[in-house]
Amino acid sequence: MTIKAIRGTRDILMPEVRYHQKVETMAGTVFERYGYSEIKLPVFEQTELFTRGIGEDTDIVHKEMYTFADRKGRSLTLRPEGTASVVRAVIEHGLARQGQITRLYYSGPMFRYERPQKGRYRQFYQVGVEAFGTSSPALDVEVIQLTINFLSSLGLKGLKVMMNSLGDREDQQVFAGKLRDYVSGKIDGYCADCKRRYETNPLRVLDCKVSGCVALNKDAPGIAEALSDGSRGHFEKVQEYLEILGIEYEINPHLVRGLDYYTQTIFEVVHDCLGSQNSICGGGRYDNLVSDFGGSPTAAAGMAVGVDRLVMVIQETEAAEEKNNAPSVYVIPMTEAELGEGLKLTSRLREMSLKVLMNYDGGSFKSQMKKAGKSGAEYAVILGPDELAKNEMTIKNFSTGEQRTCPLNSTRAELRI
Ligand code: HAM
């Protein structure tokens, strides 16, 4: 029996591994520019750190953790994320000081028992930052700006920041009440998990991916209606500062995150090319987590980028750029006798604003077609003695395989290229 990698895990080979290295190096460079220093965290922790930190009712704690007993029977868990560990470390080593901001970054593998698919693994990689010590909206904006800066420096375009505010714990209580009222009228349509969540933690209902629940949630109240003046003011400042920095964002009043520790601003960065797993990054404020773990009250914010997804986007962007650089037409003169006519045709096609290359070096028809294919061209235009005798050319469409002849003096419209 051959042994294979566990489902949802994979070996990252060349050339993909180069992209992972590039991402990690760039993360260090950009994060340090913002004053963050690296922390290396253990890969496993006491299970309680995550159940309490992330929240009992979340999908992560409820069904996605790799939990096991060690030889002494202690319950340990492979970390599903980094924030809870950083908070533990900050308290354990007294890293947060009154009147100062403590900024930390980390990278490494995380583990979640999710259904594997494109961009979703059971062992995946994150780079993330966590900052402690101020409730200023400027810190929320620093984290968002740093994220955009980091992703842009890797050449990413077409990013979208989605934002919402969850308010403070009191706002969340008020909102939970409104949500419960809304859901109770439609409870029969919700899935079994939501029926439970509705009792224990109604906000989690908004995070449900079951299509029936997603449809019912469309008309659910947004949390904006439940925000106190203080929370609303905080969120308005975040928006004002983002505008000053020219960072585009979109407010999604139904955005919730899959972890319970958030307060105030939450955000995700999404990219179209990832399909349903379109979130590259998630983050936000979590002003209660340090005190929930027994530390002195310390406001905090952070984010984590999914490296596997980021690498996928970089590779797809590069492939698209290469494709953009490819000619649309590759001209093939079958023999030297057609070379002169080929040069003339090439110029004519370029005058029609087409991007055109031509083979000057002869060779068999097969090898010339191979060169044409390699160039990434969409069409090959073939000029042989038969074609020239009739003042024609043969056009082959590489994506459909269709082949047709056209007069040499065809217009662009007649060419259908
Ligand atoms: P998260 O949204 O659970 O947040 O994960 C952050 C990112 O990790 C996601 O946007 C995604 O790119 C990536 N990711 C998550 N699960 C998987 C998976 N199964 N396969 C591949 N990539 C995945 C957190 O983890 C928070 N700790 C972020 C944070 C830091 N909030 C405040 N500070």
Boltz pocket constraint, residues with backbone or C-beta under 6 A from the ligand:
constraints:
  - pocket:
      binder: B
      contacts: [[A, 80], [A, 81], [A, 82], [A, 83], [A, 112], [A, 114], [A, 119], [A, 120], [A, 121], [A, 122], [A, 123], [A, 124], [A, 125], [A, 126], [A, 128], [A, 129], [A, 130], [A, 258], [A, 259], [A, 269], [A, 279], [A, 280], [A, 281], [A, 282], [A, 283], [A, 284], [A, 301], [A, 302], [A, 303], [A, 304], [A, 305], [A, 306], [A, 307], [A, 308], [A, 309]]
      max_distance: 6.0
